[in-house]
Amino acid sequence: MCGIIGILGQTPVAPLLVDALKRLEYRGYDSAGIATLEDGSIERLRAEGKLRNLEAKLAASRKLGRTGIGHTRWATHGAPTERNAHPHATERLAVVHNGIIENFRELRTELEAKGRRFVSDTDTEVVAHLVTVAIEEGLSPHAAVAAVLPRLTGAFALAFVFDGEEDLLIGARRGSPLAIGFGTSEMFLGSDAIALGPFTDEITYLDDGDHVVLTRAGAAIFDESGAAVTRAIVRSQGATYVADKGNHRHFMVKEIHEQPEVVGHTLAHYLDLARGEARAPEGIDFAKVDRLSITACGTAYYAGSVARYWFEQIARLPVDIDIASEFRYREQPLAPGGLSMVISQSGETADTLASLRYARAEGQKIAAVVNVRESTIAREADVVLPLLAGPEIGVASTKAFTAQLAVLAATAIAAGKARGVLSSDAEAHLVRAFSEVPRLMHEALKLDAQIEALARELSKVRHCLYLGRGTSYPIALEGALKLKEISYIHAEGYAAGELKHGPIALIDEEMPVVVIAPHDRLFEKTVSNMQEVAARGGRIILITDKAGRDAAAIDAIETLVLPEMPSSVTPLVYAIPVQLLAYHTAVIMGTDVDQPRNLAKSVTVE
């Protein structure tokens, strides 16, 4: 997900633009650039790679300006080169863009037929030329942008500055988020409140289809029909947030170590720990829900996969779960009045948002589990279940994942109570069990040194398998995902019972197999699968508890022993060692842990 910043300032804005882009690094990017107005003329600085490359160019330049836009790009159309980096410009304007213009090829052909010359491979450049043509035909900058927006197919957030217009900044959004920041004789535009944090805490989030004309005197907002509208100004916590690793080497490991606090805070919001009760979510009557549909992507999908077990076992509520990118095209019939739950850390995930809108059209009530309350998904949902995880900077989700699990577990308990299938004693027992999770997580973090030593061996392989049963199966999937997304080691997660249905063919003396096996009612079944691996020379890494270690009788290359705990809470606690194993392996291999290649924090296009 690219990052956008725009400033109408009173002082030189170039260094401010770069500083704001640093706050957006967590989104992932492969090039960056800024455009400022110098005596009314557009000046650009762009660089491939990290922001330090752009900073080096800025240090050698005197092009500072008081009006400007900046961008961190994650390549979609065209390689991550300086030529394809944003801002893109013509003789009339410069523009930055987050999203994809799906009909750019047709538009480019049309523009080339008019003699317009393109210098990049991007879809964004067509926007610059379309608006330029409209201006040359006599329209004002605002009228030109308003005329072009309906011609664009796809999802986008756009920010424009114009040659000779020192007091003008125009933004527009459809699908991708964009926010306005209000200052004193200054105005700002950004992808989110984090980007705007150093400048203001007064934020307005544009609705889908809006565009805005900013001057230093204020903001004029227009909806998709072109009518002037008013959007609420909110006070954002982004203004007080500063990205800081503290004493940690990377944001990812900092966020792993924040999980006991984050999960404790989240559970306290959803559970009355003193009374042993789950708080019923406002706006959902689970007594009237006979089926739940869950949709999500990536790590959030695995959180939903764990939740399926909880809702079905604790609340006796049937659950359908889909990857959002498949659900949106499957055309699943949904009963009007049913409940659909979407899960997204950012609240801006494109496929999940599209699934929400499909479910809405099918007459579903929408519950959203999100970390950003001001996000598009949160605004379009009927009920918001916030994560309370705080900003998550590492691209690979850690604390947001366990916060999602905490919210979903608490909601499943509340659902069981509302549906009359969970007694008060059983409810109190579950609440007590989850109240111990922060302590258990803290104990799990003590395995850090042992896991780091193990990672030195894992870093030497190119393939790895993860196995689990029951709620440990989604954790195996998540462990494999974490390993491959930050260490680039190929890894796959499987339900342990599926081992003989294909994956066992991969087992040899070179293959490490991570087995997630708490000593629960499924443990003996998992042990049988481990024995099959051991018989073929597979290198077993066992994650279990003391009882599991003593009962396994397996010659593992390493056994990670976690505290004993009720089976209901194991997904939250067992997530920590698989996160640490991926983290330390990636560090040893020298990869960019916080910003792994080809990945973005929030995927706002298909």
C-alpha positions as CSV (number, residue, x, y, z in Angstrom):
1,M,0.0,0.0,0.0
2,C,1.6,3.2,-1.2
3,G,1.9,6.3,1.0
4,I,0.7,9.8,0.2
5,I,1.5,13.1,1.8
6,G,0.7,16.7,0.7
7,I,1.4,20.0,2.4
8,L,0.4,23.6,1.9
9,G,2.9,25.0,4.4
10,Q,4.3,28.3,5.8
11,T,7.9,27.0,5.8
12,P,10.0,24.8,3.4
13,V,8.0,21.6,3.0
14,A,10.5,19.2,1.3
15,P,12.1,17.9,4.5
16,L,8.7,17.7,6.1
17,L,7.4,15.6,3.2
18,V,10.3,13.2,3.6
19,D,9.8,13.0,7.4
20,A,6.1,12.2,6.9
21,L,7.0,9.5,4.3
22,K,9.2,7.9,7.0
23,R,6.1,7.4,9.1
24,L,4.5,5.6,6.1
25,E,7.4,3.2,5.6
26,Y,5.4,0.5,7.4
27,R,3.1,0.2,4.4
28,G,6.0,-1.2,2.3
29,Y,7.5,0.5,-0.7
30,D,10.3,0.2,-3.3
31,S,10.8,3.9,-4.5
32,A,9.9,7.3,-3.3
33,G,9.7,10.9,-4.4
34,I,8.5,14.4,-3.8
35,A,7.3,17.4,-5.9
36,T,7.5,21.0,-4.7
37,L,6.6,24.3,-6.2
38,E,9.6,26.7,-6.6
39,D,8.5,30.2,-7.6
40,G,5.4,28.5,-9.0
41,S,7.3,25.9,-11.0
42,I,7.1,22.2,-10.3
43,E,10.4,20.6,-9.1
44,R,10.7,16.8,-8.6
45,L,13.1,14.6,-6.7
46,R,12.6,10.8,-7.0
47,A,14.7,7.8,-6.0
48,E,14.6,4.0,-6.3
49,G,14.9,2.0,-3.1
50,K,14.7,3.3,0.4
51,L,14.0,6.8,1.6
52,R,17.7,7.4,2.5
53,N,18.3,7.6,-1.3
54,L,15.7,10.3,-1.6
55,E,17.2,12.1,1.4
56,A,20.6,12.1,-0.2
57,K,19.2,13.8,-3.3
58,L,17.3,16.3,-1.1
59,A,20.5,17.2,0.8
60,A,22.2,18.1,-2.5
61,S,19.2,20.2,-3.7
62,R,17.9,23.6,-2.7
63,K,14.4,22.9,-4.0
64,L,12.4,23.1,-0.8
65,G,9.2,25.0,-1.6
66,R,6.2,25.8,0.6
67,T,3.8,23.5,-1.3
68,G,4.4,19.9,-2.2
69,I,3.4,16.3,-2.4
70,G,5.3,13.1,-1.6
71,H,4.9,9.4,-2.2
72,T,6.2,6.0,-1.3
73,R,5.5,3.5,-4.1
74,W,4.9,-0.2,-4.1
75,A,5.2,-1.3,-7.7
76,T,2.2,-2.5,-9.5
77,H,2.6,-1.3,-13.1
78,G,6.2,-1.0,-14.1
79,A,9.4,-2.0,-12.4
80,P,10.5,-0.2,-9.2
81,T,12.8,2.3,-11.0
82,E,13.3,6.0,-10.6
83,R,11.5,6.5,-14.0
84,N,8.4,4.9,-12.6
85,A,8.6,6.5,-9.2
86,H,6.0,9.1,-8.1
87,P,5.2,11.9,-8.4
88,H,4.4,11.8,-12.1
89,A,4.3,15.2,-13.8
90,T,3.5,17.1,-17.0
91,E,4.2,20.7,-17.8
92,R,1.0,21.6,-15.9
93,L,0.9,19.4,-12.8
94,A,2.3,16.7,-10.6
95,V,0.3,13.8,-9.1
96,V,0.8,10.9,-6.7
97,H,-1.4,7.9,-6.6
98,N,-2.2,4.9,-4.4
99,G,-4.2,2.2,-6.1
100,I,-4.7,0.8,-9.6
101,I,-6.4,2.5,-12.6
102,E,-7.8,-0.6,-14.3
103,N,-8.7,1.1,-17.6
104,F,-5.3,2.8,-18.0
105,R,-4.4,1.0,-21.3
106,E,-7.5,2.3,-23.1
107,L,-6.9,5.8,-21.7
108,R,-3.2,5.7,-22.7
109,T,-4.1,4.7,-26.2
110,E,-6.5,7.6,-26.5
111,L,-4.0,10.1,-25.1
112,E,-1.2,8.8,-27.4
113,A,-3.5,9.3,-30.3
114,K,-3.7,13.0,-29.2
115,G,0.0,13.3,-29.2
116,R,0.7,12.9,-25.5
117,R,4.1,11.4,-24.8
118,F,4.5,9.0,-21.9
119,V,7.8,8.5,-20.1
120,S,6.9,5.8,-17.5
121,D,5.3,2.3,-17.5
122,T,2.8,3.2,-14.8
123,D,-1.0,3.5,-14.8
124,T,-0.7,6.8,-12.9
125,E,0.8,8.8,-15.7
126,V,-2.5,8.6,-17.6
127,V,-4.1,10.6,-14.8
128,A,-1.6,13.3,-15.1
129,H,-2.1,13.6,-18.9
130,L,-5.9,13.4,-18.7
131,V,-6.1,16.3,-16.3
132,T,-3.5,18.2,-18.3
133,V,-5.5,17.9,-21.5
134,A,-8.6,19.1,-19.6
135,I,-6.7,22.2,-18.4
136,E,-5.4,22.9,-21.9
137,E,-8.9,22.8,-23.1
138,G,-9.8,25.7,-20.8
139,L,-10.9,24.1,-17.5
140,S,-9.6,25.2,-14.1
141,P,-7.5,22.7,-12.2
142,H,-10.5,21.8,-10.0
143,A,-12.9,21.5,-12.9
144,A,-10.3,19.4,-14.8
145,V,-9.9,16.9,-11.9
146,A,-13.6,16.7,-11.4
147,A,-14.1,16.0,-15.1
148,V,-11.4,13.2,-15.2
149,L,-12.4,11.3,-12.0
150,P,-15.5,9.7,-13.5
151,R,-13.4,8.4,-16.4
152,L,-11.1,6.4,-14.1
153,T,-12.0,2.7,-13.4
154,G,-10.4,1.1,-10.3
155,A,-9.4,2.1,-6.8
156,F,-7.3,5.1,-6.1
157,A,-6.3,7.9,-3.8
158,L,-4.8,10.9,-5.7
159,A,-3.1,14.2,-4.7
160,F,-2.3,16.9,-7.2
161,V,-0.2,20.1,-7.2
162,F,-0.4,22.5,-10.2
163,D,2.2,24.7,-12.0
164,G,1.7,28.4,-10.9
165,E,-0.7,27.4,-8.1
166,E,1.1,27.8,-4.8
167,D,-2.1,27.8,-2.7
168,L,-3.8,24.8,-4.2
169,L,-3.7,21.1,-3.4
170,I,-6.4,18.7,-4.7
171,G,-7.1,15.2,-3.5
172,A,-9.5,12.5,-4.4
173,R,-10.3,8.9,-3.3
174,R,-12.2,5.9,-4.5
175,G,-11.5,2.7,-2.6
176,S,-8.1,3.8,-1.2
177,P,-8.1,6.0,2.0
178,L,-7.2,9.7,2.2
179,A,-7.4,12.1,5.0
180,I,-7.3,15.9,5.4
181,G,-5.3,17.6,8.2
182,F,-6.1,21.1,9.5
183,G,-3.4,23.5,10.6
184,T,-3.1,27.2,11.3
185,S,-2.8,28.8,7.8
186,E,-1.6,25.3,6.7
187,M,-3.4,22.3,5.3
188,F,-2.3,18.7,4.9
189,L,-3.3,15.6,2.9
190,G,-2.2,12.1,3.8
191,S,-2.9,8.4,3.5
192,D,-3.7,8.2,7.2
193,A,-3.4,9.9,10.5
194,I,0.1,8.6,11.2
195,A,1.4,10.5,8.2
196,L,-0.3,13.7,9.5
197,G,0.6,13.2,13.1
198,P,3.5,15.6,13.3
199,F,1.4,18.4,11.9
200,T,-2.1,18.2,13.4
201,D,-4.5,16.1,15.3
202,E,-7.6,17.5,13.6
203,I,-8.4,15.1,10.8
204,T,-11.2,14.7,8.3
205,Y,-11.5,11.3,6.5
206,L,-12.8,11.6,2.9
207,D,-15.7,9.3,2.2
208,D,-15.5,7.0,-0.8
209,G,-15.9,9.0,-4.0
210,D,-15.1,12.3,-2.4
211,H,-12.6,14.9,-3.7
212,V,-11.2,17.9,-1.9
213,V,-9.8,21.3,-2.9
214,L,-7.4,22.6,-0.3
215,T,-6.1,26.1,0.2
216,R,-4.3,27.5,3.2
217,A,-7.7,28.9,4.2
218,G,-9.4,25.5,4.5
219,A,-11.0,22.6,2.6
220,A,-13.9,22.4,0.2
221,I,-15.1,18.8,-0.1
222,F,-17.3,17.4,-2.9
223,D,-19.0,14.0,-3.2
224,E,-19.1,11.7,-6.2
225,S,-21.9,13.7,-7.8
226,G,-19.9,16.9,-7.5
227,A,-22.1,18.4,-4.7
228,A,-20.4,20.3,-1.9
229,V,-20.5,18.3,1.4
230,T,-19.3,18.6,4.9
231,R,-17.4,15.8,6.6
232,A,-16.8,15.6,10.3
233,I,-13.5,16.7,11.9
234,V,-12.2,14.2,14.4
235,R,-9.3,14.3,16.9
236,S,-6.9,11.6,15.9
237,Q,-4.5,9.6,18.1
238,G,-2.1,9.6,15.1
239,A,-0.8,13.0,16.2
240,T,0.7,11.6,19.4
241,Y,2.1,8.5,17.7
242,V,5.8,8.3,17.0
243,A,7.4,5.3,15.4
244,D,10.0,4.1,17.9
245,K,11.6,0.7,18.1
246,G,12.6,1.3,21.7
247,N,15.3,-1.1,22.7
248,H,14.5,-3.5,20.0
249,R,16.3,-4.1,16.7
250,H,13.1,-4.2,14.6
251,F,9.5,-3.1,14.9
252,M,8.4,-6.7,14.4
253,V,10.2,-8.0,17.5
254,K,9.0,-5.0,19.5
255,E,5.5,-5.8,18.5
256,I,5.9,-9.5,19.4
257,H,7.0,-8.4,22.9
258,E,4.1,-6.0,23.2
259,Q,1.6,-8.9,22.9
260,P,1.0,-9.6,26.5
261,E,0.1,-6.0,27.1
262,V,-2.0,-5.6,23.9
263,V,-3.9,-8.9,24.4
264,G,-4.5,-8.1,28.1
265,H,-5.8,-4.6,27.2
266,T,-8.1,-6.1,24.5
267,L,-9.4,-8.9,26.6
268,A,-10.2,-6.4,29.4
269,H,-12.3,-4.5,26.9
270,Y,-14.4,-7.5,25.9
271,L,-14.5,-9.5,29.1
272,D,-15.5,-8.6,32.6
273,L,-12.6,-10.4,34.2
274,A,-13.8,-9.7,37.8
275,R,-17.3,-11.1,37.2
276,G,-16.2,-13.8,34.9
277,E,-18.5,-12.7,32.1
278,A,-18.2,-11.8,28.5
279,R,-19.6,-8.4,27.4
280,A,-22.2,-8.8,24.7
281,P,-21.2,-6.8,21.6
282,E,-23.7,-3.9,21.1
283,G,-25.7,-4.3,17.9
284,I,-25.5,-8.1,17.6
285,D,-28.2,-10.4,19.0
286,F,-26.5,-13.8,18.7
287,A,-29.7,-15.5,19.9
288,K,-31.2,-14.6,16.5
289,V,-28.1,-15.7,14.4
290,D,-28.2,-19.2,13.0
291,R,-25.1,-19.0,10.8
292,L,-22.0,-16.8,10.7
293,S,-20.0,-15.9,7.6
294,I,-16.4,-14.8,8.1
295,T,-14.3,-13.3,5.4
296,A,-10.6,-12.1,5.6
297,C,-7.2,-12.2,3.9
298,G,-3.8,-13.5,4.9
299,T,-3.1,-13.6,8.6
300,A,-6.6,-12.2,9.4
301,Y,-8.0,-15.3,7.5
302,Y,-6.1,-17.6,9.8
303,A,-7.4,-15.7,12.8
304,G,-10.9,-16.3,11.4
305,S,-10.0,-20.0,10.9
306,V,-9.3,-20.3,14.6
307,A,-12.5,-18.4,15.4
308,R,-14.5,-21.0,13.4
309,Y,-13.5,-23.6,16.0
310,W,-14.4,-21.3,18.9
311,F,-17.8,-20.3,17.5
312,E,-18.8,-23.8,16.6
313,Q,-17.5,-25.4,19.8
314,I,-18.3,-22.7,22.4
315,A,-21.4,-21.1,20.8
316,R,-22.6,-24.1,18.7
317,L,-22.9,-21.6,15.8
318,P,-22.2,-22.9,12.3
319,V,-19.5,-20.9,10.5
320,D,-18.6,-20.4,6.9
321,I,-15.2,-18.9,6.3
322,D,-13.8,-17.7,3.0
323,I,-10.7,-16.0,1.7
324,A,-12.1,-12.6,0.7
325,S,-10.6,-12.6,-2.8
326,E,-12.5,-15.8,-3.5
327,F,-15.7,-15.0,-1.6
328,R,-16.3,-11.8,-3.5
329,Y,-16.5,-13.8,-6.8
330,R,-18.1,-17.0,-5.5
331,E,-21.6,-15.4,-5.4
332,Q,-22.5,-17.3,-2.3
333,P,-26.2,-17.0,-1.4
334,L,-26.6,-15.4,2.0
335,A,-29.8,-15.4,4.0
336,P,-31.2,-11.8,4.6
337,G,-30.8,-10.8,8.2
338,G,-27.8,-13.1,8.7
339,L,-24.4,-12.0,10.2
340,S,-21.2,-11.5,8.2
341,M,-18.0,-10.7,10.0
342,V,-15.0,-9.2,8.2
343,I,-11.5,-9.1,9.7
344,S,-8.8,-6.6,8.6
345,Q,-6.0,-5.0,10.6
346,S,-6.0,-1.8,8.5
347,G,-9.7,-1.8,7.7
348,E,-8.8,-0.9,4.1
349,T,-8.1,-4.4,2.6
350,A,-9.6,-4.2,-0.9
351,D,-10.9,-7.7,-1.2
352,T,-12.3,-7.7,2.3
353,L,-14.0,-4.4,1.7
354,A,-15.5,-5.8,-1.5
355,S,-16.8,-8.8,0.4
356,L,-18.4,-6.5,3.0
357,R,-20.2,-4.7,0.2
358,Y,-21.3,-8.0,-1.3
359,A,-22.7,-9.2,2.0
360,R,-24.4,-5.9,2.5
361,A,-26.1,-6.2,-0.8
362,E,-27.3,-9.7,0.3
363,G,-29.0,-8.2,3.3
364,Q,-26.4,-9.2,5.9
365,K,-25.6,-7.4,9.1
366,I,-21.9,-6.5,9.1
367,A,-19.5,-6.9,12.0
368,A,-16.0,-5.6,11.4
369,V,-12.9,-6.7,13.5
370,V,-10.4,-3.9,12.7
371,N,-7.5,-2.0,14.3
372,V,-8.2,1.3,12.7
373,R,-11.6,2.7,13.8
374,E,-11.6,5.5,11.2
375,S,-11.0,3.0,8.3
376,T,-13.4,2.5,5.4
377,I,-14.4,-1.0,6.6
378,A,-15.1,0.3,10.1
379,R,-17.2,3.2,8.7
380,E,-19.3,0.9,6.5
381,A,-19.9,-1.8,9.1
382,D,-23.0,-2.0,11.4
383,V,-20.9,-3.1,14.3
384,V,-17.2,-2.4,15.0
385,L,-15.1,-4.7,17.2
386,P,-11.9,-2.8,17.6
387,L,-8.6,-4.6,18.2
388,L,-7.0,-2.0,20.5
389,A,-3.6,-3.2,19.3
390,G,-2.2,0.3,18.5
391,P,-0.3,1.0,15.3
392,E,1.4,-2.0,13.9
393,I,4.5,-1.0,11.9
394,G,6.0,-4.3,10.9
395,V,4.5,-5.5,7.6
396,A,4.2,-9.1,9.0
397,S,1.4,-9.0,11.4
398,T,2.0,-10.2,15.0
399,K,0.2,-8.3,17.7
400,A,-2.7,-7.5,15.5
401,F,-3.1,-11.3,14.9
402,T,-3.3,-12.2,18.5
403,A,-5.5,-9.1,19.2
404,Q,-7.8,-10.5,16.5
405,L,-7.8,-13.8,18.3
406,A,-8.6,-12.2,21.6
407,V,-11.6,-10.3,20.1
408,L,-12.9,-13.3,18.3
409,A,-12.6,-15.6,21.4
410,A,-14.4,-13.1,23.6
411,T,-17.1,-12.7,21.0
412,A,-17.5,-16.4,20.7
413,I,-18.0,-16.7,24.5
414,A,-20.6,-13.9,24.4
415,A,-22.3,-15.7,21.5
416,G,-22.5,-18.9,23.5
417,K,-24.0,-17.1,26.4
418,A,-26.6,-15.3,24.2
419,R,-27.5,-18.6,22.4
420,G,-28.1,-20.3,25.7
421,V,-25.6,-23.1,25.1
422,L,-23.0,-21.9,27.6
423,S,-23.7,-22.1,31.3
424,S,-22.7,-19.4,33.7
425,D,-20.1,-21.7,35.2
426,A,-18.7,-22.6,31.8
427,E,-18.6,-18.9,30.8
428,A,-16.7,-18.1,34.0
429,H,-14.3,-20.9,33.4
430,L,-13.5,-19.7,29.9
431,V,-13.1,-16.1,31.0
432,R,-10.7,-17.1,33.8
433,A,-8.7,-19.1,31.2
434,F,-8.4,-16.2,28.9
435,S,-7.5,-13.8,31.7
436,E,-4.3,-15.9,32.2
437,V,-3.2,-15.4,28.5
438,P,-1.0,-12.3,29.1
439,R,0.9,-14.2,31.8
440,L,1.2,-17.3,29.6
441,M,2.4,-15.1,26.7
442,H,5.1,-13.6,28.9
443,E,6.3,-17.1,29.8
444,A,6.4,-18.0,26.1
445,L,8.6,-15.0,25.4
446,K,11.2,-16.5,27.7
447,L,11.9,-19.0,24.9
448,D,13.4,-16.3,22.8
449,A,17.1,-17.3,23.3
450,Q,16.3,-21.0,22.7
451,I,14.4,-20.1,19.5
452,E,17.2,-17.8,18.3
453,A,19.7,-20.7,18.6
454,L,17.2,-23.0,16.7
455,A,16.8,-20.4,14.0
456,R,20.5,-20.7,13.1
457,E,19.8,-24.3,11.9
458,L,16.5,-23.3,10.2
459,S,18.2,-20.6,8.3
460,K,20.3,-23.2,6.4
461,V,17.2,-24.9,4.7
462,R,15.1,-23.9,1.8
463,H,11.9,-25.7,2.6
464,C,9.9,-26.3,5.8
465,L,6.6,-27.9,6.8
466,Y,4.3,-27.0,9.7
467,L,1.7,-29.4,11.1
468,G,-1.1,-29.0,13.6
469,R,-4.6,-30.3,14.4
470,G,-7.7,-28.5,15.6
471,T,-7.0,-24.8,16.4
472,S,-3.3,-25.6,16.0
473,Y,-3.8,-26.2,12.3
474,P,-4.5,-22.4,11.6
475,I,-1.5,-21.6,13.8
476,A,0.6,-24.0,11.6
477,L,-0.6,-22.1,8.5
478,E,0.3,-18.8,10.2
479,G,3.7,-20.1,11.2
480,A,4.4,-21.1,7.6
481,L,3.2,-17.8,6.3
482,K,5.4,-15.8,8.7
483,L,8.5,-17.9,7.8
484,K,8.1,-17.4,4.1
485,E,7.1,-13.8,4.1
486,I,10.1,-12.5,6.1
487,S,12.8,-15.1,5.6
488,Y,11.8,-16.1,2.0
489,I,12.2,-19.8,2.9
490,H,9.5,-21.8,1.2
491,A,7.1,-23.1,3.9
492,E,3.7,-24.8,3.9
493,G,1.3,-25.5,6.7
494,Y,-0.9,-28.6,6.8
495,A,-3.5,-30.3,8.9
496,A,-1.5,-33.1,10.5
497,G,-4.1,-35.7,9.4
498,E,-3.4,-34.7,5.8
499,L,0.2,-35.8,6.0
500,K,-0.3,-39.1,4.3
501,H,-2.4,-37.5,1.6
502,G,0.6,-36.0,-0.2
503,P,3.0,-34.0,2.0
504,I,4.7,-37.0,3.4
505,A,6.3,-37.5,0.0
506,L,8.5,-34.4,0.8
507,I,9.9,-35.9,4.0
508,D,13.6,-36.7,4.0
509,E,16.7,-36.1,6.1
510,E,16.8,-32.5,4.9
511,M,13.2,-31.5,5.7
512,P,12.5,-29.7,9.0
513,V,8.9,-30.2,10.2
514,V,7.5,-27.8,12.9
515,V,4.8,-29.6,14.8
516,I,2.4,-27.5,17.0
517,A,1.0,-30.0,19.5
518,P,-0.3,-28.9,22.9
519,H,-1.2,-31.9,25.1
520,D,-4.9,-31.8,24.3
521,R,-7.5,-34.3,23.2
522,L,-5.9,-34.4,19.8
523,F,-2.3,-34.9,21.0
524,E,-2.1,-38.7,20.5
525,K,-3.3,-38.3,16.9
526,T,-0.6,-35.7,16.3
527,V,2.0,-38.0,17.8
528,S,1.2,-40.7,15.3
529,N,1.9,-38.2,12.5
530,M,5.2,-37.2,14.1
531,Q,6.2,-40.8,14.3
532,E,5.6,-41.1,10.5
533,V,7.8,-38.1,10.0
534,A,10.5,-39.5,12.3
535,A,10.5,-42.9,10.5
536,R,11.4,-41.1,7.3
537,G,14.3,-39.1,8.8
538,G,12.4,-35.8,9.0
539,R,13.8,-33.2,11.4
540,I,11.1,-32.5,14.0
541,I,10.8,-29.2,15.8
542,L,8.1,-29.9,18.5
543,I,6.2,-27.0,20.1
544,T,4.3,-28.4,23.1
545,D,4.0,-28.3,26.9
546,K,5.6,-30.4,29.6
547,A,3.1,-33.1,29.4
548,G,3.4,-33.2,25.7
549,R,7.2,-33.4,25.9
550,D,7.1,-36.3,28.3
551,A,4.5,-38.2,26.3
552,A,5.8,-37.6,22.8
553,A,8.7,-40.1,22.9
554,I,10.0,-38.5,19.7
555,D,13.6,-37.8,18.9
556,A,13.1,-34.1,18.0
557,I,16.0,-31.8,17.0
558,E,14.4,-29.2,19.3
559,T,11.5,-29.2,21.7
560,L,10.0,-25.8,22.7
561,V,8.1,-26.3,26.0
562,L,5.3,-23.9,26.8
563,P,3.4,-23.7,30.1
564,E,0.4,-25.9,30.5
565,M,-2.9,-24.2,29.7
566,P,-6.5,-24.9,28.7
567,S,-6.8,-25.9,25.1
568,S,-9.2,-23.0,24.5
569,V,-6.4,-20.4,24.8
570,T,-3.5,-22.3,23.0
571,P,-3.8,-20.4,19.7
572,L,-2.9,-17.1,21.3
573,V,0.1,-18.4,23.2
574,Y,1.4,-20.8,20.6
575,A,1.4,-18.0,18.1
576,I,4.4,-16.4,19.9
577,P,7.0,-19.2,19.3
578,V,6.1,-19.4,15.6
579,Q,6.5,-15.7,15.3
580,L,9.8,-15.7,17.0
581,L,11.1,-18.6,14.9
582,A,10.3,-16.7,11.7
583,Y,11.8,-13.5,13.1
584,H,15.1,-14.9,14.2
585,T,15.5,-16.9,11.0
586,A,15.0,-13.8,8.9
587,V,17.4,-11.8,11.0
588,I,20.1,-14.5,10.6
589,M,19.5,-14.5,6.9
590,G,19.8,-10.8,6.7
591,T,16.4,-10.0,5.2
592,D,14.5,-6.7,5.7
593,V,12.4,-8.0,8.5
594,D,10.1,-5.0,8.9
595,Q,9.6,-4.4,5.2
596,P,10.0,-7.7,3.4
597,R,10.3,-7.6,-0.4
598,N,7.2,-7.4,-2.5
599,L,4.9,-7.0,0.5
600,A,2.8,-4.1,1.7
601,K,1.2,-3.6,5.1
602,S,-2.3,-3.1,3.7
603,V,-3.4,-4.4,0.4
604,T,-5.8,-1.8,-1.0
605,V,-6.0,-3.2,-4.6
606,E,-6.8,-6.7,-5.9
